[in-house]
């Protein structure tokens, strides 16, 4: 037996060695990537920035552009209700997980690579933009530690105060814009501008202008110097330089997808928004609105029943739920609440319509305010004002050819609505509200900053509402429950510093 084993063992060893020979190459996956191009990370961040559905439920409802009479997963600004736990992903999760994670990694992989310097600075600019949205929505947020879960294993990031975040955002934008080099490697795969350095610079300086104007009340001195620096760098004043995400029927934007899906019959243009356009013969109403005259249910909202004539548009009033709106619709002479006007989901709100981030319309209107305040010495407030409105009307065609504003109607409106002495700030910022339609975060932020348009607070449930006192507006979004339960110590530190985690708590720059 021992002799037999002495033969078997060497044979087995030989067989094993023979089997192992070459297995390393056989088990190696030649198609599995070992690294990802940081350009793809930036592109994914840009894609994921298209505004999530939560901005439809909250931001656009707070500024009274679009509202739903229904509750459940749609409850939010319509009922002055804190719905941090609804199934719709909050802006927090959408941006930290889908944007900041990718920009952080893109920056991490390119910061020491001089051949990818332009990509490095483009990622810095996009990250600064995303942080601006996040801090404007929530107040104090993770900034210094954000995105470092993978690279530094920091799973419980500390919160920075908004007062500290804003100067750092402005520094990032200034440094990154200055470092962009048209003589360097051009990142042609970039989804936003195909690597066009001049356009990226204008985008960065337009964001810097926006950041400066945010501080117009809380720190006018810093606001003025920041605005001047932005204008000196060069900002977006032409629609050719607009920053927007393009979508198509195969890759749809979140809000358009929702408004063409199960929630198609649940969101309506508000009365304040429709009246603001209708009462001033604004030709954009025809580009935005549709009313399914006589509809008694969602099934009645067919393409054939749609009417885009401005004269027939009726906005849904604020403060109603799906029970009380029935009587109000009858009083308004409608067949049902399904008969109120909607954002046309077959044109401006279709799944393939673009999402605009920063536009010439918005920038020109900010320049109008800055010039009115005496912070700029070039141009006139009246001309910037007119240019801003014209740019937005011309921008409408980008949503859909059938959204295009007739040039003759545009020019008539501009002639009849010049900037008037004594009401400049109200006029400028009311136009900014219109020009930011479908850009909920920016409309919400500028409304809080400027106080315009002059809206009446949503009265729904306010007398007994612990989060939104009677006669006031929602001022911020609340932190997600997941963050409160997991990152408790850092959240509580932010709340102690900033104020209660309520919808009515103002962010740092939002002073009365």
The 8 nearest C-alpha neighbors of each residue, nearest first, counted from 0:
[[1, 3, 2, 4, 5, 6, 7, 8],
 [0, 2, 4, 3, 5, 6, 7, 8],
 [3, 1, 5, 0, 4, 6, 7, 8],
 [2, 4, 0, 5, 6, 1, 7, 8],
 [5, 3, 7, 1, 6, 2, 8, 0],
 [4, 6, 2, 3, 7, 8, 1, 9],
 [7, 5, 4, 3, 8, 9, 10, 2],
 [6, 8, 4, 10, 5, 9, 11, 3],
 [7, 9, 11, 10, 6, 5, 4, 12],
 [10, 8, 12, 11, 7, 6, 13, 5],
 [9, 11, 13, 7, 8, 12, 14, 6],
 [12, 10, 14, 8, 13, 9, 15, 7],
 [13, 11, 15, 9, 14, 10, 16, 8],
 [12, 14, 10, 16, 11, 15, 9, 17],
 [13, 15, 11, 17, 12, 16, 10, 18],
 [16, 14, 12, 18, 17, 13, 11, 19],
 [15, 17, 13, 19, 18, 14, 12, 20],
 [16, 18, 14, 20, 15, 19, 13, 12],
 [19, 17, 15, 16, 20, 14, 22, 21],
 [20, 18, 16, 22, 17, 21, 15, 23],
 [19, 21, 17, 18, 22, 16, 23, 15],
 [22, 20, 23, 24, 19, 25, 18, 17],
 [23, 21, 25, 19, 24, 20, 26, 18],
 [24, 22, 26, 21, 25, 27, 20, 19],
 [23, 25, 27, 22, 26, 21, 28, 29],
 [24, 26, 22, 23, 27, 21, 28, 29],
 [27, 25, 23, 24, 22, 28, 21, 29],
 [26, 28, 24, 25, 29, 23, 22, 31],
 [29, 27, 30, 31, 26, 25, 24, 32],
 [28, 30, 31, 27, 32, 24, 26, 25],
 [31, 29, 28, 32, 27, 33, 34, 26],
 [30, 32, 28, 29, 33, 27, 34, 35],
 [33, 31, 34, 30, 35, 29, 28, 36],
 [32, 34, 31, 35, 30, 29, 28, 36],
 [35, 33, 32, 36, 37, 31, 108, 39],
 [36, 34, 37, 32, 33, 39, 40, 38],
 [35, 37, 38, 39, 34, 40, 105, 108],
 [38, 36, 105, 40, 39, 35, 41, 108],
 [39, 37, 41, 36, 40, 42, 189, 118],
 [38, 40, 42, 37, 41, 36, 43, 35],
 [39, 41, 37, 43, 101, 38, 42, 105],
 [42, 40, 44, 38, 43, 39, 102, 122],
 [41, 43, 39, 45, 44, 40, 190, 46],
 [42, 44, 46, 40, 41, 45, 47, 39],
 [43, 45, 98, 41, 47, 42, 46, 101],
 [46, 44, 42, 48, 43, 47, 41, 98],
 [47, 45, 43, 44, 48, 49, 42, 244],
 [46, 48, 44, 45, 49, 97, 98, 43],
 [47, 49, 45, 46, 50, 44, 98, 94],
 [50, 48, 47, 354, 46, 51, 252, 244],
 [49, 51, 48, 54, 52, 253, 254, 438],
 [52, 50, 53, 253, 54, 49, 90, 254],
 [51, 53, 55, 254, 54, 253, 56, 50],
 [52, 54, 56, 55, 51, 89, 57, 87],
 [55, 53, 58, 57, 52, 56, 439, 51],
 [54, 56, 52, 59, 53, 57, 58, 60],
 [57, 55, 53, 54, 75, 60, 73, 76],
 [56, 58, 76, 54, 60, 75, 55, 59],
 [59, 57, 54, 439, 61, 60, 443, 440],
 [60, 58, 439, 55, 62, 64, 61, 65],
 [59, 61, 63, 76, 66, 57, 65, 58],
 [62, 60, 58, 76, 63, 59, 57, 473],
 [61, 63, 59, 60, 64, 443, 58, 442],
 [64, 62, 60, 61, 65, 269, 59, 272],
 [63, 65, 272, 269, 59, 268, 62, 60],
 [66, 64, 268, 60, 267, 269, 59, 63],
 [67, 65, 60, 267, 266, 77, 269, 268],
 [66, 68, 266, 69, 265, 267, 77, 65],
 [69, 67, 320, 321, 319, 66, 77, 70],
 [70, 68, 67, 321, 320, 73, 74, 265],
 [71, 69, 74, 73, 72, 68, 320, 78],
 [70, 72, 73, 74, 69, 85, 75, 82],
 [71, 73, 85, 74, 70, 86, 87, 82],
 [74, 72, 70, 71, 56, 69, 75, 67],
 [75, 73, 70, 71, 72, 78, 77, 80],
 [74, 76, 80, 77, 57, 78, 56, 82],
 [75, 77, 79, 57, 60, 61, 78, 80],
 [76, 78, 75, 79, 66, 60, 67, 74],
 [77, 79, 80, 76, 459, 75, 74, 460],
 [80, 78, 76, 77, 75, 467, 459, 81],
 [79, 81, 75, 78, 82, 76, 74, 77],
 [80, 82, 83, 75, 502, 79, 477, 466],
 [83, 81, 84, 85, 75, 80, 74, 72],
 [82, 84, 479, 85, 81, 477, 480, 478],
 [85, 83, 82, 86, 480, 479, 87, 81],
 [84, 86, 72, 87, 82, 83, 88, 71],
 [85, 87, 88, 72, 84, 89, 83, 82],
 [86, 88, 85, 89, 53, 52, 72, 84],
 [89, 87, 86, 92, 93, 90, 53, 51],
 [90, 88, 91, 92, 53, 87, 93, 83],
 [89, 91, 93, 92, 94, 53, 51, 88],
 [92, 90, 89, 94, 93, 95, 133, 479],
 [93, 91, 95, 94, 96, 89, 90, 88],
 [94, 92, 90, 97, 91, 96, 95, 89],
 [95, 93, 98, 97, 92, 91, 96, 90],
 [94, 96, 99, 92, 98, 97, 91, 93],
 [97, 95, 94, 92, 100, 93, 98, 99],
 [96, 98, 94, 93, 47, 95, 44, 100],
 [99, 97, 44, 94, 101, 100, 95, 47],
 [98, 100, 95, 102, 101, 146, 103, 94],
 [99, 101, 146, 103, 98, 96, 102, 95],
 [102, 100, 40, 104, 98, 99, 103, 44],
 [101, 103, 105, 99, 104, 122, 100, 41],
 [104, 102, 106, 100, 101, 105, 146, 99],
 [103, 105, 107, 101, 106, 102, 108, 100],
 [106, 104, 37, 102, 108, 107, 103, 40],
 [105, 107, 103, 109, 104, 119, 108, 110],
 [106, 108, 104, 105, 109, 110, 103, 150],
 [107, 109, 105, 106, 110, 104, 37, 111],
 [110, 108, 112, 106, 119, 111, 107, 115],
 [109, 111, 106, 112, 107, 119, 108, 116],
 [112, 110, 109, 113, 108, 107, 116, 115],
 [111, 113, 109, 114, 115, 110, 116, 108],
 [114, 112, 116, 115, 111, 110, 109, 117],
 [113, 115, 112, 116, 184, 183, 117, 109],
 [116, 114, 118, 113, 117, 112, 109, 119],
 [115, 117, 119, 113, 118, 114, 120, 112],
 [118, 116, 120, 119, 179, 115, 121, 180],
 [117, 119, 121, 115, 120, 116, 122, 186],
 [120, 118, 116, 122, 106, 117, 109, 121],
 [119, 121, 175, 123, 117, 122, 118, 124],
 [120, 122, 118, 124, 123, 119, 117, 125],
 [123, 121, 125, 119, 120, 124, 102, 126],
 [122, 124, 120, 126, 121, 125, 127, 119],
 [125, 123, 127, 121, 122, 126, 172, 203],
 [126, 124, 128, 122, 127, 123, 121, 129],
 [125, 127, 129, 123, 128, 124, 102, 122],
 [128, 126, 130, 124, 125, 168, 129, 123],
 [129, 127, 125, 131, 126, 130, 124, 132],
 [128, 130, 126, 132, 131, 127, 125, 133],
 [129, 131, 133, 127, 132, 128, 134, 126],
 [132, 130, 128, 129, 134, 133, 135, 127],
 [131, 133, 135, 129, 130, 134, 136, 128],
 [134, 132, 130, 136, 135, 131, 137, 129],
 [133, 135, 138, 137, 131, 136, 132, 130],
 [134, 136, 132, 133, 137, 138, 131, 444],
 [135, 137, 133, 134, 475, 476, 132, 138],
 [138, 136, 134, 476, 475, 135, 133, 477],
 [139, 137, 134, 506, 135, 161, 140, 136],
 [138, 140, 160, 161, 159, 134, 158, 493],
 [141, 139, 158, 159, 142, 134, 138, 160],
 [142, 140, 158, 145, 157, 159, 156, 144],
 [141, 143, 145, 144, 159, 140, 158, 164],
 [144, 142, 145, 141, 159, 157, 158, 156],
 [145, 143, 156, 142, 147, 141, 157, 146],
 [146, 144, 142, 141, 147, 143, 156, 99],
 [145, 147, 100, 103, 148, 99, 144, 95],
 [148, 146, 151, 150, 149, 145, 153, 144],
 [147, 149, 152, 153, 154, 146, 151, 150],
 [150, 148, 152, 147, 151, 146, 153, 154],
 [149, 151, 147, 148, 152, 104, 153, 107],
 [150, 152, 147, 153, 149, 148, 154, 146],
 [153, 151, 148, 149, 154, 150, 147, 155],
 [154, 152, 148, 151, 147, 155, 156, 144],
 [153, 155, 148, 152, 156, 147, 149, 486],
 [154, 156, 486, 153, 157, 489, 485, 148],
 [157, 155, 144, 141, 154, 145, 153, 158],
 [156, 158, 489, 141, 144, 155, 159, 143],
 [159, 157, 141, 140, 139, 493, 489, 156],
 [158, 160, 140, 139, 141, 142, 161, 164],
 [161, 159, 139, 162, 163, 164, 158, 140],
 [160, 162, 164, 139, 163, 138, 165, 507],
 [161, 163, 160, 164, 165, 507, 166, 508],
 [164, 162, 161, 160, 165, 166, 159, 167],
 [165, 163, 161, 167, 162, 166, 168, 160],
 [164, 166, 168, 167, 163, 162, 161, 169],
 [167, 165, 169, 168, 164, 170, 163, 162],
 [168, 166, 170, 164, 169, 165, 171, 163],
 [169, 167, 165, 171, 170, 127, 166, 164],
 [168, 170, 166, 172, 167, 171, 207, 173],
 [169, 171, 167, 173, 168, 172, 174, 166],
 [172, 170, 168, 174, 169, 173, 175, 167],
 [171, 173, 169, 175, 170, 174, 124, 203],
 [174, 172, 170, 176, 171, 175, 169, 177],
 [173, 175, 177, 171, 176, 172, 170, 178],
 [174, 176, 120, 178, 172, 177, 173, 171],
 [177, 175, 200, 173, 178, 179, 174, 172],
 [176, 178, 174, 175, 179, 173, 200, 180],
 [179, 177, 175, 176, 180, 174, 120, 117],
 [178, 180, 117, 176, 177, 175, 120, 196],
 [181, 179, 182, 183, 178, 117, 196, 177],
 [180, 182, 183, 196, 179, 185, 197, 184],
 [183, 181, 180, 184, 185, 179, 196, 117],
 [182, 184, 180, 181, 185, 117, 114, 116],
 [185, 183, 114, 186, 115, 117, 182, 116],
 [184, 186, 194, 187, 183, 117, 181, 195],
 [187, 185, 194, 188, 189, 184, 118, 193],
 [186, 188, 193, 194, 189, 185, 195, 192],
 [189, 187, 186, 193, 190, 194, 38, 39],
 [188, 190, 193, 187, 194, 191, 186, 192],
 [191, 189, 193, 42, 192, 188, 45, 244],
 [190, 192, 189, 193, 242, 244, 243, 45],
 [191, 193, 194, 195, 190, 189, 198, 199],
 [194, 192, 189, 187, 195, 188, 190, 191],
 [193, 195, 186, 187, 192, 185, 189, 196],
 [196, 194, 192, 198, 197, 193, 199, 185],
 [197, 195, 199, 198, 181, 194, 200, 179],
 [196, 198, 200, 199, 195, 201, 181, 179],
 [199, 197, 201, 200, 196, 195, 240, 202],
 [198, 200, 202, 196, 201, 197, 203, 195],
 [199, 201, 203, 176, 197, 198, 202, 196],
 [202, 200, 234, 198, 204, 235, 203, 199],
 [201, 203, 199, 205, 200, 204, 198, 206],
 [204, 202, 200, 206, 205, 201, 172, 176],
 [203, 205, 207, 229, 201, 206, 234, 202],
 [206, 204, 234, 208, 202, 207, 203, 201],
 [205, 207, 209, 203, 204, 208, 210, 202],
 [206, 208, 204, 210, 205, 209, 229, 169],
 [209, 207, 226, 205, 211, 229, 206, 210],
 [208, 210, 206, 212, 207, 211, 205, 213],
 [211, 209, 207, 213, 208, 212, 206, 169],
 [212, 210, 222, 208, 225, 213, 226, 209],
 [211, 213, 215, 209, 214, 210, 222, 208],
 [214, 212, 210, 211, 215, 448, 209, 508],
 [213, 215, 217, 212, 222, 218, 216, 211],
 [216, 214, 219, 212, 222, 213, 218, 217],
 [217, 215, 214, 218, 219, 510, 508, 448],
 [216, 218, 214, 508, 215, 219, 510, 509],
 [219, 217, 214, 220, 221, 216, 215, 222],
 [220, 218, 215, 222, 221, 216, 223, 214],
 [219, 221, 223, 222, 218, 224, 215, 225],
 [222, 220, 224, 223, 219, 218, 225, 211],
 [221, 223, 211, 219, 225, 214, 220, 215],
 [224, 222, 226, 220, 225, 221, 374, 219],
 [223, 225, 227, 221, 226, 222, 228, 220],
 [226, 224, 228, 211, 222, 227, 223, 221],
 [227, 225, 208, 229, 223, 211, 228, 224],
 [226, 228, 224, 230, 225, 229, 231, 223],
 [229, 227, 231, 225, 226, 230, 224, 232],
 [230, 228, 204, 226, 232, 208, 231, 227],
 [229, 231, 233, 227, 232, 228, 234, 226],
 [230, 232, 228, 229, 233, 227, 234, 226],
 [233, 231, 229, 230, 204, 228, 234, 201],
 [234, 232, 230, 231, 201, 204, 229, 235],
 [235, 233, 201, 205, 204, 230, 236, 202],
 [234, 236, 359, 201, 237, 240, 205, 362],
 [237, 235, 359, 363, 234, 362, 238, 360],
 [238, 236, 359, 239, 240, 235, 241, 390],
 [237, 239, 241, 240, 359, 390, 358, 394],
 [238, 240, 237, 241, 359, 236, 235, 242],
 [239, 241, 238, 237, 235, 198, 242, 359],
 [242, 240, 358, 238, 239, 357, 243, 359],
 [243, 241, 357, 356, 355, 358, 240, 191],
 [242, 244, 355, 356, 354, 241, 245, 353],
 [245, 243, 354, 353, 355, 246, 191, 46],
 [244, 246, 353, 243, 354, 247, 352, 351],
 [247, 245, 351, 251, 353, 250, 352, 252],
 [246, 248, 351, 250, 249, 251, 245, 352],
 [249, 247, 351, 250, 251, 350, 246, 349],
 [250, 248, 247, 251, 351, 246, 350, 252],
 [251, 249, 247, 248, 246, 252, 351, 350],
 [252, 250, 350, 351, 246, 247, 248, 249],
 [251, 253, 350, 255, 254, 256, 246, 351],
 [254, 252, 256, 255, 51, 52, 257, 251],
 [255, 253, 257, 52, 256, 252, 258, 51],
 [256, 254, 350, 349, 348, 258, 257, 252],
 [255, 257, 350, 253, 259, 254, 258, 252],
 [258, 256, 260, 254, 259, 255, 262, 253],
 [259, 257, 263, 255, 262, 260, 256, 254],
 [258, 260, 263, 256, 257, 255, 344, 349],
 [261, 259, 257, 263, 262, 258, 256, 255],
 [260, 262, 263, 257, 259, 258, 264, 265],
 [263, 261, 265, 260, 258, 264, 257, 259],
 [264, 262, 258, 259, 260, 261, 265, 266],
 [263, 265, 297, 262, 266, 337, 300, 261],
 [264, 266, 262, 67, 263, 267, 69, 68],
 [267, 265, 67, 66, 264, 65, 341, 263],
 [268, 266, 341, 65, 66, 340, 67, 269],
 [267, 269, 65, 341, 314, 340, 64, 342],
 [270, 268, 314, 315, 272, 64, 65, 271],
 [314, 269, 271, 316, 315, 273, 272, 274],
 [272, 270, 274, 269, 273, 275, 63, 314],
 [273, 271, 275, 64, 269, 270, 274, 276],
 [274, 272, 270, 314, 276, 275, 271, 277],
 [273, 275, 277, 271, 276, 272, 278, 270],
 [276, 274, 272, 273, 278, 277, 271, 279],
 [277, 275, 281, 274, 273, 279, 278, 284],
 [276, 278, 274, 280, 279, 275, 273, 281],
 [277, 279, 274, 280, 276, 275, 281, 273],
 [278, 280, 281, 277, 276, 275, 274, 412],
 [281, 279, 277, 278, 282, 276, 412, 284],
 [280, 282, 276, 279, 283, 284, 277, 412],
 [283, 281, 284, 285, 280, 408, 404, 409],
 [284, 282, 286, 285, 281, 287, 404, 392],
 [285, 283, 287, 286, 282, 288, 276, 309],
 [284, 286, 283, 309, 307, 287, 288, 282],
 [287, 285, 402, 283, 284, 288, 403, 404],
 [288, 286, 284, 285, 342, 343, 347, 283],
 [289, 287, 342, 343, 341, 284, 285, 307],
 [288, 290, 307, 343, 306, 341, 340, 305],
 [291, 289, 340, 306, 305, 292, 339, 312],
 [292, 290, 305, 304, 300, 338, 294, 306],
 [291, 293, 338, 290, 294, 304, 305, 306],
 [292, 294, 334, 338, 291, 295, 333, 335],
 [295, 293, 299, 338, 296, 292, 337, 291],
 [296, 294, 335, 334, 337, 299, 293, 338],
 [297, 295, 298, 299, 294, 337, 300, 335],
 [296, 298, 264, 299, 300, 337, 295, 294],
 [299, 297, 296, 300, 301, 294, 295, 264],
 [298, 300, 294, 297, 296, 301, 295, 291],
 [301, 299, 291, 297, 298, 294, 304, 302],
 [300, 302, 304, 303, 299, 305, 298, 291],
 [301, 303, 305, 304, 300, 345, 291, 306],
 [302, 304, 301, 305, 300, 306, 291, 299],
 [303, 305, 291, 301, 302, 300, 306, 292],
 [306, 304, 291, 302, 290, 303, 289, 301],
 [305, 307, 290, 289, 308, 291, 304, 292],
 [308, 306, 289, 285, 288, 309, 290, 305],
 [307, 309, 310, 306, 311, 285, 312, 289],
 [310, 308, 312, 285, 311, 284, 307, 277],
 [309, 311, 308, 312, 277, 307, 313, 285],
 [312, 310, 309, 308, 313, 290, 306, 307],
 [311, 313, 309, 340, 310, 290, 314, 308],
 [314, 312, 340, 339, 311, 270, 315, 273],
 [270, 315, 313, 269, 268, 273, 340, 339],
 [314, 316, 269, 270, 339, 268, 267, 317],
 [317, 315, 270, 269, 314, 318, 319, 271],
 [318, 316, 457, 319, 315, 269, 458, 77],
 [317, 319, 459, 458, 457, 316, 77, 320],
 [320, 318, 324, 323, 68, 317, 459, 321],
 [319, 321, 68, 322, 323, 324, 69, 318],
 [320, 322, 68, 69, 324, 323, 319, 325],
 [323, 321, 320, 324, 325, 319, 326, 68],
 [322, 324, 325, 320, 319, 321, 326, 327],
 [325, 323, 327, 319, 321, 326, 322, 320],
 [326, 324, 328, 323, 327, 322, 336, 335],
 [327, 325, 329, 328, 324, 323, 330, 322],
 [326, 328, 324, 330, 329, 325, 331, 323],
 [329, 327, 331, 333, 325, 330, 336, 326],
 [330, 328, 332, 326, 333, 331, 327, 325],
 [329, 331, 327, 332, 328, 326, 333, 325],
 [332, 330, 328, 329, 333, 327, 313, 326],
 [331, 333, 329, 330, 328, 334, 327, 335],
 [334, 332, 328, 329, 335, 331, 338, 293],
 [333, 335, 293, 295, 338, 294, 329, 332],
 [336, 334, 337, 295, 333, 338, 328, 325],
 [335, 337, 338, 328, 339, 325, 324, 333],
 [338, 336, 335, 339, 294, 296, 295, 297],
 [337, 339, 336, 294, 335, 292, 291, 293],
 [340, 338, 313, 337, 336, 314, 315, 290],
 [341, 339, 290, 313, 314, 289, 312, 268],
 [342, 340, 267, 268, 289, 288, 343, 290],
 [343, 341, 288, 287, 344, 268, 289, 348],
 [342, 344, 289, 288, 345, 346, 347, 348],
 [345, 343, 348, 349, 346, 342, 347, 259],
 [344, 346, 349, 343, 348, 347, 259, 302],
 [345, 347, 349, 343, 344, 399, 348, 402],
 [348, 346, 398, 343, 349, 287, 344, 352],
 [349, 347, 344, 255, 346, 343, 342, 352],
 [350, 348, 344, 255, 345, 352, 346, 351],
 [349, 351, 255, 256, 251, 252, 352, 248],
 [350, 352, 247, 246, 248, 251, 349, 252],
 [351, 353, 398, 349, 350, 246, 348, 347],
 [354, 352, 245, 244, 246, 398, 355, 351],
 [353, 355, 244, 243, 49, 356, 352, 245],
 [356, 354, 243, 357, 242, 353, 244, 438],
 [355, 357, 243, 242, 354, 358, 438, 244],
 [358, 356, 242, 355, 241, 361, 243, 359],
 [359, 357, 241, 360, 361, 362, 242, 238],
 [358, 360, 236, 362, 237, 235, 238, 361],
 [361, 359, 387, 390, 391, 358, 363, 362],
 [362, 360, 364, 358, 359, 363, 431, 365],
 [361, 363, 359, 365, 364, 360, 366, 358],
 [364, 362, 387, 366, 383, 360, 365, 361],
 [363, 365, 367, 387, 361, 366, 384, 362],
 [366, 364, 362, 368, 367, 363, 369, 361],
 [365, 367, 363, 369, 364, 368, 370, 362],
 [368, 366, 380, 383, 364, 370, 365, 384],
 [369, 367, 371, 365, 370, 366, 372, 364],
 [368, 370, 366, 372, 374, 371, 367, 365],
 [371, 369, 375, 373, 367, 380, 372, 368],
 [370, 372, 368, 373, 369, 380, 367, 374],
 [371, 373, 369, 370, 374, 368, 375, 367],
 [374, 372, 370, 371, 375, 369, 376, 368],
 [373, 375, 369, 372, 223, 370, 376, 227],
 [376, 374, 370, 373, 377, 369, 227, 372],
 [375, 377, 378, 370, 374, 373, 379, 369],
 [378, 376, 375, 379, 370, 380, 374, 366],
 [377, 379, 376, 380, 382, 383, 370, 375],
 [380, 378, 382, 381, 383, 370, 377, 367],
 [379, 381, 367, 383, 370, 382, 371, 384],
 [380, 382, 384, 379, 418, 383, 385, 367],
 [381, 383, 385, 384, 379, 380, 386, 378],
 [382, 384, 367, 386, 363, 380, 385, 381],
 [385, 383, 381, 387, 382, 364, 367, 386],
 [384, 386, 382, 388, 387, 383, 389, 381],
 [385, 387, 383, 389, 384, 388, 390, 382],
 [388, 386, 360, 363, 390, 384, 364, 385],
 [387, 389, 391, 385, 390, 386, 360, 392],
 [388, 390, 386, 392, 387, 391, 385, 393],
 [391, 389, 360, 393, 387, 388, 392, 394],
 [392, 390, 394, 360, 388, 393, 389, 434],
 [391, 393, 389, 394, 395, 390, 404, 388],
 [394, 392, 390, 391, 395, 389, 396, 404],
 [393, 395, 391, 392, 396, 397, 390, 238],
 [396, 394, 403, 397, 393, 392, 402, 398],
 [395, 397, 403, 400, 402, 399, 398, 394],
 [396, 398, 395, 399, 394, 400, 353, 403],
 [399, 397, 352, 347, 396, 395, 353, 402],
 [398, 400, 402, 396, 401, 397, 346, 347],
 [401, 399, 396, 402, 403, 397, 398, 395],
 [400, 402, 399, 403, 346, 396, 286, 398],
 [403, 401, 286, 396, 399, 400, 395, 404],
 [402, 404, 396, 395, 401, 400, 405, 286],
 [405, 403, 392, 406, 402, 282, 283, 393],
 [404, 406, 408, 407, 409, 403, 282, 392],
 [407, 405, 409, 408, 410, 404, 393, 411],
 [406, 408, 410, 409, 405, 411, 404, 412],
 [409, 407, 411, 405, 406, 410, 412, 282],
 [408, 410, 406, 412, 407, 411, 405, 413],
 [409, 411, 413, 407, 412, 408, 406, 414],
 [412, 410, 408, 414, 413, 409, 407, 415],
 [411, 413, 415, 409, 410, 414, 416, 408],
 [414, 412, 410, 416, 415, 411, 409, 417],
 [413, 415, 411, 412, 416, 410, 417, 409],
 [414, 416, 412, 413, 411, 417, 410, 279],
 [415, 417, 413, 414, 412, 418, 419, 279],
 [418, 416, 419, 415, 414, 413, 381, 385],
 [419, 417, 381, 423, 416, 420, 384, 426],
 [420, 418, 422, 417, 423, 421, 426, 381],
 [419, 421, 422, 423, 418, 417, 424, 381],
 [420, 422, 423, 419, 424, 425, 418, 426],
 [421, 423, 425, 420, 424, 419, 426, 418],
 [424, 422, 426, 425, 421, 427, 420, 419],
 [425, 423, 427, 426, 422, 428, 368, 449],
 [424, 426, 428, 422, 423, 427, 451, 429],
 [427, 425, 423, 429, 424, 428, 422, 430],
 [428, 426, 424, 430, 429, 425, 423, 364],
 [427, 429, 431, 430, 425, 451, 426, 424],
 [428, 430, 452, 432, 426, 431, 427, 451],
 [429, 431, 433, 428, 432, 427, 434, 426],
 [430, 432, 428, 434, 429, 433, 435, 361],
 [433, 431, 429, 435, 430, 434, 442, 428],
 [432, 434, 430, 435, 431, 436, 429, 272],
 [435, 433, 431, 432, 436, 391, 430, 360],
 [436, 434, 438, 432, 433, 442, 431, 437],
 [435, 437, 438, 433, 434, 432, 439, 442],
 [438, 436, 439, 435, 59, 354, 355, 55],
 [439, 437, 435, 436, 441, 440, 442, 355],
 [438, 440, 58, 59, 442, 441, 54, 437],
 [441, 439, 443, 442, 438, 58, 444, 132],
 [440, 442, 444, 443, 439, 438, 445, 435],
 [441, 443, 439, 445, 435, 432, 444, 440],
 [444, 442, 446, 440, 441, 58, 445, 439],
 [445, 443, 441, 447, 446, 442, 440, 448],
 [444, 446, 448, 447, 442, 443, 449, 441],
 [445, 447, 443, 450, 451, 449, 444, 448],
 [448, 446, 444, 445, 450, 449, 509, 443],
 [449, 447, 445, 446, 509, 450, 444, 213],
 [448, 450, 451, 446, 447, 445, 428, 424],
 [451, 449, 446, 447, 448, 452, 453, 445],
 [452, 450, 453, 446, 449, 428, 429, 425],
 [451, 453, 429, 454, 450, 425, 428, 446],
 [452, 454, 451, 450, 455, 425, 429, 446],
 [453, 455, 452, 456, 451, 271, 62, 63],
 [454, 456, 457, 453, 470, 458, 471, 472],
 [457, 455, 470, 471, 472, 458, 454, 469],
 [456, 458, 318, 459, 317, 455, 472, 79],
 [459, 457, 318, 461, 456, 460, 470, 317],
 [458, 460, 318, 78, 461, 457, 79, 319],
 [461, 459, 462, 464, 458, 463, 78, 79],
 [460, 462, 469, 464, 463, 459, 458, 468],
 [463, 461, 469, 464, 460, 468, 458, 459],
 [464, 462, 461, 460, 465, 468, 469, 467],
 [463, 465, 461, 466, 467, 462, 468, 460],
 [466, 464, 467, 463, 468, 461, 501, 462],
 [465, 467, 464, 501, 502, 503, 468, 81],
 [466, 468, 503, 464, 465, 473, 471, 502],
 [469, 467, 471, 461, 464, 466, 470, 465],
 [468, 470, 461, 462, 471, 467, 464, 458],
 [469, 471, 456, 468, 472, 458, 461, 457],
 [472, 470, 469, 456, 468, 467, 473, 503],
 [473, 471, 456, 474, 467, 503, 470, 61],
 [472, 474, 502, 503, 475, 467, 61, 471],
 [473, 475, 503, 505, 502, 472, 504, 447],
 [476, 474, 502, 136, 137, 473, 505, 504],
 [475, 477, 137, 502, 136, 478, 474, 501],
 [478, 476, 500, 501, 502, 137, 479, 83],
 [477, 479, 480, 482, 476, 483, 137, 500],
 [480, 478, 481, 482, 83, 477, 483, 84],
 [479, 481, 483, 482, 484, 478, 84, 83],
 [482, 480, 484, 479, 483, 485, 486, 478],
 [481, 483, 486, 485, 480, 479, 484, 478],
 [484, 482, 487, 480, 481, 486, 485, 490],
 [483, 485, 481, 482, 487, 486, 480, 479],
 [486, 484, 482, 487, 483, 481, 155, 480],
 [487, 485, 482, 155, 483, 489, 488, 484],
 [486, 488, 483, 490, 485, 484, 489, 491],
 [487, 489, 491, 490, 486, 492, 483, 485],
 [488, 490, 492, 157, 491, 487, 486, 158],
 [491, 489, 487, 493, 492, 488, 483, 486],
 [492, 490, 494, 488, 493, 489, 487, 495],
 [491, 493, 489, 495, 490, 494, 488, 496],
 [494, 492, 496, 490, 491, 495, 497, 158],
 [493, 495, 491, 497, 498, 496, 492, 499],
 [496, 494, 492, 493, 498, 497, 491, 499],
 [495, 497, 493, 494, 498, 492, 160, 491],
 [498, 496, 494, 495, 493, 139, 499, 506],
 [497, 499, 494, 495, 496, 504, 500, 493],
 [500, 498, 501, 494, 504, 497, 495, 503],
 [499, 501, 477, 494, 498, 504, 502, 478],
 [502, 500, 503, 499, 504, 466, 477, 476],
 [501, 503, 473, 475, 476, 466, 504, 474],
 [502, 504, 474, 473, 467, 501, 466, 505],
 [505, 503, 501, 502, 474, 499, 498, 475],
 [504, 506, 474, 509, 503, 507, 475, 510],
 [505, 507, 138, 509, 508, 504, 475, 135],
 [508, 506, 509, 161, 162, 505, 138, 510],
 [507, 509, 217, 506, 510, 214, 213, 216],
 [510, 508, 506, 507, 448, 505, 447, 511],
 [509, 511, 508, 217, 216, 507, 505, 448],
 [510, 509, 216, 450, 448, 447, 505, 508]]
